[in-house]
Amino acid sequence: MGTDTSGPAANAEPPLPESATAASPLDIAALRADTPGCESVIHFNNAGAGLMARPVLQAMADHLHLEATTGGYEAAEARAAEVAGFHTAVARLLNAAPGTVAFAGSATHAYAKALSAIDFRPGDTVLTTRNDYASNQIAFLSLRRRFGVRVVHAPDHPDGSGVDVGAMAALMRTERPRLVAVTHVPTSSGLVQPVAEIGRHCRELDLLYLVDACQSVGQLEVDVEEIGCDLLTATGRKFLRGPRGSGFLYVSERALRAGYEPLFIDLHGARWTAPGEYRPVGTAARFEEWEFSYATLLGCAEAVRYALRVGPAAVARRTPGLAARLRERLDGLPGVRLLDGGPAPAALVTLTVAGWQAEPFKAALDARGVNSSLNFREYAQFDFDDKDVAWCLRLSPHYYNTEDEVDEVADTVARLVRGGPGANGRVPAREAGR
């Protein structure tokens, strides 16, 4: 089938504001003033969902008002340029070519769309890691169950730095996988996988490469050209500080030229050219659907532009730096075990606390105005088995958090550890040895 180069992802928008330079300090007071949630909570759950900034809220509210007063179709037509601007902004953030970005309802939605574009056959191999996101692992097992696809996990390096790239490269040569899939930063720890190094091996062997950047886009600099991936997925709600229900898929020009398209493509992503024929559009819009939340897309677009104005390089220094400060404050506390590996962990600080159950410890932090998150073994079977833990608490600061908040969170954890869980939080004897 031929391709049509039309589609919303091909449109352009006015130039974006200049990003902060590498040497520019962040105006934390102004950023916090722009973030209503900072007034009421210490938000250390940015790996779950970041606090939205006022311009993001305003973009969504304005469009919902326009829909309510003029009609949904009419509002979409009136904001067509702004809608197309989503694709341009994300492409700039990722250093991607025009027409290679598709909007999605979530990172998982984007990931499923990407997998559906691959014509898996019985005996094909998916080569992945022991730290890939749980939903991705489940998707691979679903492919195994339905199509007879083999799922091969590359071993971790003995030094704890993540996947053993040399061993993974050897498996690429022996397995000739149909797909290589890696999560950049797992949701269950601050580990940062060497995705660019893996990408170089994929390019050398002409292998299809999919990267889950759900936890890295918005806190680290993510450059698809440097990574060398064919497909990359991310969400809007986490470190990008966009709305829930937003995400995106990057599809390289190489993959588009090769004809990759989702299994169920609709009239937005293709043209019905004859009773028995259709032609996909030439851009990544072929991975989009005709119906989506325009307000959510516009909110996500504003979140991306906001991130560009703040400056990805400045964020990539400050956000992991706050996490490093938190680890330093928590390290050595009696009963606290830090779980993150790798030479330069991301801003996901994971820990367990001896003598506590998961839910009561989180509830104790909630009661003290500290937002956090929990991960359990079912989210990271290999990782948690290796660490011999059943759960972990995840604390994930972002650039708008302050050093004082980091210290306050560390002090709160220390007070809880010293005080003990009490009757409602103590680990039952049958679970104490797990």
C-alpha positions as CSV (number, residue, x, y, z in Angstrom):
1,M,0.0,0.0,0.0
2,G,1.1,3.5,-0.7
3,T,1.0,6.3,1.9
4,D,-0.6,9.7,2.2
5,T,1.5,12.4,3.7
6,S,-1.5,14.3,5.0
7,G,-2.6,14.2,8.6
8,P,-2.6,16.5,11.6
9,A,0.9,15.5,12.8
10,A,2.3,17.1,9.7
11,N,1.1,20.6,10.6
12,A,3.2,23.3,12.2
13,E,2.7,25.9,14.8
14,P,4.4,29.2,15.7
15,P,7.9,29.0,17.2
16,L,8.1,28.0,20.8
17,P,9.5,30.2,23.5
18,E,13.2,30.0,24.1
19,S,14.3,27.3,26.6
20,A,16.4,28.1,29.6
21,T,20.1,28.0,28.9
22,A,22.3,25.4,30.6
23,A,23.7,28.1,32.9
24,S,20.3,29.6,33.8
25,P,19.2,29.0,37.4
26,L,15.6,28.0,37.8
27,D,13.3,30.5,39.6
28,I,11.9,28.0,42.1
29,A,9.7,30.6,43.8
30,A,8.0,31.5,40.5
31,L,7.6,27.9,39.5
32,R,6.0,27.1,42.8
33,A,3.7,30.1,42.5
34,D,2.7,28.7,39.1
35,T,1.8,25.3,40.8
36,P,-1.3,25.5,43.0
37,G,-0.7,22.1,44.6
38,C,2.5,23.4,46.3
39,E,0.3,25.4,48.7
40,S,-1.3,22.4,50.3
41,V,1.0,19.3,50.0
42,I,4.6,18.1,49.7
43,H,4.2,16.3,46.5
44,F,6.8,13.5,46.2
45,N,4.7,11.4,43.9
46,N,5.7,12.9,40.5
47,A,6.5,9.4,39.2
48,G,2.8,8.8,39.7
49,A,1.4,12.1,38.5
50,G,3.1,15.5,38.7
51,L,1.3,18.6,39.9
52,M,-0.1,20.6,36.9
53,A,0.9,24.2,36.4
54,R,-1.6,27.0,36.0
55,P,-1.1,27.3,32.2
56,V,-2.0,23.6,31.8
57,L,-5.1,24.0,33.8
58,Q,-6.1,27.1,31.9
59,A,-5.6,25.5,28.5
60,M,-7.9,22.7,29.4
61,A,-10.5,24.9,31.0
62,D,-10.5,27.3,28.1
63,H,-11.2,24.5,25.6
64,L,-13.9,22.9,27.6
65,H,-15.6,26.2,27.9
66,L,-15.3,26.7,24.1
67,E,-16.8,23.2,23.5
68,A,-19.7,24.0,25.9
69,T,-20.5,27.3,24.2
70,T,-19.8,26.6,20.6
71,G,-20.0,22.8,20.1
72,G,-17.3,20.1,20.1
73,Y,-16.7,19.9,16.4
74,E,-16.7,23.7,16.1
75,A,-14.3,24.1,19.0
76,A,-11.9,21.5,17.4
77,E,-12.0,23.4,14.1
78,A,-11.3,26.7,15.8
79,R,-8.3,25.3,17.7
80,A,-6.9,23.2,14.8
81,A,-3.6,25.0,14.8
82,E,-3.2,24.6,18.5
83,V,-4.0,20.9,18.2
84,A,-1.4,20.5,15.5
85,G,1.0,22.3,17.8
86,F,0.9,19.3,20.2
87,H,2.9,17.3,17.7
88,T,5.4,20.0,17.0
89,A,6.1,20.6,20.7
90,V,6.6,17.0,21.5
91,A,8.8,16.5,18.4
92,R,11.0,19.4,19.7
93,L,11.1,18.0,23.2
94,L,12.3,14.6,21.8
95,N,14.6,16.0,19.0
96,A,12.3,14.2,16.6
97,A,11.5,14.9,12.9
98,P,8.2,16.5,12.0
99,G,5.4,14.0,11.5
100,T,6.8,11.3,13.8
101,V,4.6,12.0,16.9
102,A,1.1,10.6,17.7
103,F,-1.1,11.5,20.6
104,A,-2.4,8.6,22.8
105,G,-4.6,8.3,25.8
106,S,-1.8,7.0,27.9
107,A,1.7,5.5,27.6
108,T,0.2,2.0,27.8
109,H,-2.2,2.9,25.0
110,A,0.7,4.1,22.9
111,Y,2.7,0.9,23.8
112,A,-0.2,-1.4,22.8
113,K,-0.5,0.5,19.5
114,A,3.2,0.1,18.8
115,L,3.1,-3.7,19.6
116,S,0.0,-4.1,17.4
117,A,2.0,-2.7,14.4
118,I,4.4,-5.7,14.5
119,D,3.4,-8.8,12.5
120,F,4.5,-11.3,15.1
121,R,4.6,-14.9,14.0
122,P,5.1,-18.1,16.1
123,G,8.7,-18.5,17.2
124,D,9.5,-14.8,16.9
125,T,11.5,-13.4,19.9
126,V,11.0,-10.3,22.0
127,L,14.2,-9.5,23.7
128,T,13.7,-7.4,26.8
129,T,15.2,-6.8,30.3
130,R,14.4,-8.0,33.8
131,N,13.3,-4.4,34.7
132,D,10.7,-3.7,32.0
133,Y,7.5,-2.2,33.2
134,A,4.9,-4.6,34.5
135,S,2.3,-3.8,31.9
136,N,4.9,-4.3,29.2
137,Q,5.9,-7.7,30.7
138,I,2.2,-8.7,30.7
139,A,1.8,-7.6,27.1
140,F,4.8,-9.8,26.1
141,L,3.3,-12.8,27.9
142,S,0.0,-12.1,26.1
143,L,1.9,-12.2,22.8
144,R,3.4,-15.5,23.9
145,R,0.0,-17.0,24.8
146,R,-1.7,-15.8,21.7
147,F,1.0,-16.0,19.0
148,G,3.7,-18.3,20.4
149,V,6.2,-15.5,20.7
150,R,9.3,-16.2,22.8
151,V,10.1,-13.7,25.5
152,V,13.8,-13.6,26.4
153,H,15.2,-11.5,29.3
154,A,18.7,-10.2,29.1
155,P,20.6,-10.6,32.4
156,D,21.5,-7.7,34.6
157,H,25.1,-6.7,35.0
158,P,26.6,-8.1,38.3
159,D,27.6,-4.6,39.4
160,G,23.9,-3.5,39.7
161,S,24.1,-0.9,36.9
162,G,21.2,-2.3,35.0
163,V,21.0,-4.7,32.1
164,D,24.3,-6.3,30.9
165,V,24.6,-4.6,27.5
166,G,27.3,-7.0,26.3
167,A,25.1,-10.0,27.2
168,M,22.1,-8.3,25.5
169,A,24.1,-7.6,22.4
170,A,25.2,-11.3,22.2
171,L,21.5,-12.3,22.5
172,M,20.7,-10.0,19.7
173,R,23.1,-11.9,17.5
174,T,22.0,-15.4,18.5
175,E,18.2,-14.8,18.9
176,R,17.7,-12.3,16.0
177,P,14.7,-10.9,17.9
178,R,11.7,-9.5,16.1
179,L,11.7,-6.7,18.7
180,V,14.1,-5.3,21.3
181,A,12.1,-3.6,24.1
182,V,13.6,-1.7,27.0
183,T,12.1,0.5,29.8
184,H,14.4,3.6,30.2
185,V,13.6,4.1,33.9
186,P,11.6,1.3,35.6
187,T,8.6,2.4,37.7
188,S,9.9,0.4,40.7
189,S,13.3,2.0,41.2
190,G,15.5,4.9,40.1
191,L,17.6,2.7,37.8
192,V,18.4,4.3,34.5
193,Q,19.0,1.8,31.7
194,P,21.7,2.5,29.0
195,V,19.1,2.9,26.2
196,A,21.5,4.7,23.8
197,E,24.1,2.0,24.1
198,I,21.5,-0.6,23.4
199,G,20.3,1.4,20.5
200,R,23.7,1.4,18.9
201,H,23.7,-2.4,18.8
202,C,20.1,-2.5,17.4
203,R,21.1,-0.2,14.6
204,E,24.2,-2.3,13.8
205,L,22.0,-5.4,13.5
206,D,19.0,-3.6,11.9
207,L,16.7,-4.6,14.7
208,L,13.4,-3.0,15.6
209,Y,13.8,-1.1,18.9
210,L,11.0,0.1,21.3
211,V,11.8,2.3,24.3
212,D,9.4,3.0,27.2
213,A,10.3,6.5,28.4
214,C,7.3,6.9,30.7
215,Q,9.4,7.8,33.7
216,S,12.2,9.6,31.9
217,V,10.5,12.2,29.7
218,G,10.1,15.3,31.7
219,Q,12.9,14.6,34.2
220,L,15.8,13.6,32.0
221,E,16.8,14.8,28.5
222,V,15.4,12.3,26.0
223,D,16.8,12.5,22.5
224,V,15.4,9.9,20.1
225,E,18.2,10.4,17.6
226,E,20.8,9.7,20.3
227,I,18.9,6.7,21.6
228,G,18.4,5.3,18.1
229,C,15.0,3.9,18.7
230,D,12.3,3.1,16.2
231,L,9.4,3.5,18.6
232,L,9.2,5.4,22.0
233,T,6.3,5.8,24.3
234,A,5.7,8.3,27.2
235,T,2.9,9.8,29.3
236,G,1.9,13.3,29.9
237,R,0.9,13.0,33.6
238,K,4.2,12.2,35.3
239,F,7.3,14.4,35.1
240,L,5.9,16.4,32.2
241,R,3.2,17.6,34.6
242,G,0.4,17.2,32.1
243,P,-3.2,15.8,32.6
244,R,-4.1,12.2,33.2
245,G,-5.3,10.5,30.1
246,S,-2.6,11.8,27.9
247,G,0.5,10.3,26.3
248,F,2.3,9.9,23.0
249,L,4.1,7.6,20.6
250,Y,7.2,8.4,18.6
251,V,7.5,6.5,15.3
252,S,10.8,7.0,13.4
253,E,10.8,7.9,9.8
254,R,12.5,4.6,9.2
255,A,9.6,2.7,10.7
256,L,7.0,4.8,8.9
257,R,8.8,4.1,5.6
258,A,8.8,0.4,6.4
259,G,5.0,0.5,6.6
260,Y,4.4,-0.1,10.3
261,E,0.8,0.7,11.2
262,P,-1.5,-0.3,14.0
263,L,-3.6,-3.4,13.7
264,F,-6.8,-1.5,14.0
265,I,-6.4,1.7,12.0
266,D,-9.3,4.1,11.6
267,L,-10.4,6.9,9.2
268,H,-8.1,9.4,11.0
269,G,-5.0,7.3,10.3
270,A,-6.0,6.0,6.8
271,R,-8.0,6.8,3.7
272,W,-10.6,4.4,2.4
273,T,-9.5,4.6,-1.2
274,A,-11.7,1.9,-2.8
275,P,-14.3,-0.6,-1.5
276,G,-11.5,-3.1,-0.9
277,E,-8.5,-0.9,-0.2
278,Y,-7.2,1.8,2.2
279,R,-4.0,3.8,2.4
280,P,-2.4,4.9,5.7
281,V,-1.4,8.5,6.1
282,G,2.3,9.1,5.8
283,T,2.9,10.5,9.3
284,A,2.6,9.0,12.8
285,A,-1.0,10.2,12.7
286,R,-1.7,6.7,11.4
287,F,-1.3,5.6,15.1
288,E,-3.9,8.1,16.3
289,E,-7.7,7.7,16.4
290,W,-10.3,10.1,15.2
291,E,-11.9,10.6,18.6
292,F,-9.9,11.9,21.6
293,S,-10.2,14.5,24.3
294,Y,-9.2,17.8,22.7
295,A,-9.0,19.5,26.1
296,T,-6.6,16.8,27.4
297,L,-4.4,17.0,24.3
298,L,-4.2,20.8,24.6
299,G,-3.4,20.5,28.3
300,C,-0.6,18.0,27.4
301,A,0.7,20.3,24.7
302,E,0.9,23.2,27.2
303,A,2.7,20.9,29.7
304,V,5.3,20.1,27.0
305,R,5.8,23.8,26.1
306,Y,6.1,24.6,29.8
307,A,8.8,21.9,30.1
308,L,10.6,23.5,27.2
309,R,10.4,26.9,28.7
310,V,11.8,25.7,32.0
311,G,14.6,24.0,30.2
312,P,15.1,20.2,29.9
313,A,18.8,20.5,30.7
314,A,18.2,22.4,33.9
315,V,15.4,20.0,35.0
316,A,17.7,17.0,34.3
317,R,20.2,18.5,36.7
318,R,17.9,19.6,39.5
319,T,15.4,16.8,39.7
320,P,17.8,13.8,40.1
321,G,19.9,16.1,42.3
322,L,17.0,16.5,44.8
323,A,16.6,12.7,44.8
324,A,20.3,12.3,45.5
325,R,19.9,14.7,48.5
326,L,17.0,12.6,49.7
327,R,18.9,9.3,49.4
328,E,21.8,10.9,51.3
329,R,19.5,11.9,54.1
330,L,17.8,8.5,54.3
331,D,20.9,6.4,54.0
332,G,21.9,4.9,57.3
333,L,18.6,5.4,59.0
334,P,18.0,2.3,61.2
335,G,15.5,0.0,59.5
336,V,15.5,1.9,56.2
337,R,16.9,0.1,53.2
338,L,17.4,2.0,49.9
339,L,16.8,-0.1,46.8
340,D,18.0,2.0,43.8
341,G,20.9,0.8,41.7
342,G,23.0,2.2,38.9
343,P,25.7,4.9,38.8
344,A,23.4,7.9,38.4
345,P,19.8,7.0,39.6
346,A,16.8,9.0,38.4
347,A,14.4,10.8,40.8
348,L,12.6,7.7,41.9
349,V,13.8,7.0,45.5
350,T,12.7,3.5,46.6
351,L,13.0,2.1,50.1
352,T,11.6,-0.4,52.5
353,V,11.2,0.1,56.2
354,A,11.7,-2.8,58.6
355,G,8.7,-3.6,60.9
356,W,6.1,-1.7,58.8
357,Q,3.5,-2.9,56.4
358,A,3.2,-1.0,53.2
359,E,-0.2,0.7,53.5
360,P,0.2,1.9,57.1
361,F,3.5,3.5,56.3
362,K,2.1,5.4,53.3
363,A,-1.0,6.4,55.3
364,A,1.3,7.8,58.0
365,L,3.0,10.0,55.4
366,D,-0.3,11.0,53.9
367,A,-1.5,12.1,57.3
368,R,1.6,14.4,57.5
369,G,1.0,16.0,54.1
370,V,3.6,14.0,52.1
371,N,2.4,12.4,48.9
372,S,4.2,9.1,48.0
373,S,3.5,5.9,46.2
374,L,3.8,2.1,46.8
375,N,5.1,-0.6,44.6
376,F,4.6,-4.3,45.2
377,R,6.3,-7.5,44.0
378,E,3.6,-8.0,41.3
379,Y,4.9,-4.8,39.7
380,A,8.5,-5.9,39.4
381,Q,8.8,-9.7,39.9
382,F,12.4,-10.1,38.9
383,D,13.6,-6.9,40.6
384,F,11.8,-7.5,43.9
385,D,12.9,-11.2,44.0
386,D,16.5,-10.2,43.5
387,K,16.2,-7.6,46.3
388,D,14.1,-10.0,48.4
389,V,11.4,-7.5,49.2
390,A,7.7,-7.6,49.0
391,W,7.0,-3.9,48.7
392,C,8.7,-0.5,48.5
393,L,7.8,3.1,49.1
394,R,8.5,5.4,46.2
395,L,9.4,9.1,46.8
396,S,9.8,11.1,43.6
397,P,10.6,14.8,43.9
398,H,10.6,17.2,40.9
399,Y,12.3,20.5,40.1
400,Y,9.6,22.6,41.8
401,N,10.2,20.8,45.1
402,T,12.6,22.5,47.5
403,E,15.6,21.4,49.4
404,D,13.7,22.2,52.6
405,E,10.9,19.8,51.5
406,V,13.5,17.1,50.9
407,D,14.8,17.6,54.4
408,E,11.3,17.6,55.9
409,V,10.4,14.4,54.1
410,A,13.6,12.7,55.3
411,D,12.9,13.9,58.9
412,T,9.4,12.7,58.7
413,V,10.5,9.2,57.6
414,A,13.1,9.2,60.4
415,R,10.5,10.1,63.0
416,L,8.2,7.4,61.8
417,V,11.0,4.8,61.9
418,R,12.0,5.8,65.4
419,G,8.4,5.8,66.6
420,G,7.5,2.4,65.1
421,P,4.3,1.4,63.4
422,G,2.1,0.7,66.4
423,A,-0.5,-2.1,66.5
424,N,-2.1,-1.3,63.1
425,G,1.1,-1.1,61.2
426,R,3.2,-4.0,62.5
427,V,4.1,-6.8,60.2
428,P,2.3,-10.1,61.1
429,A,4.8,-12.8,62.2
430,R,3.9,-15.0,59.2
431,E,5.1,-12.2,56.8
432,A,8.1,-11.0,58.8
433,G,10.6,-13.2,57.0
434,R,9.4,-12.5,53.4
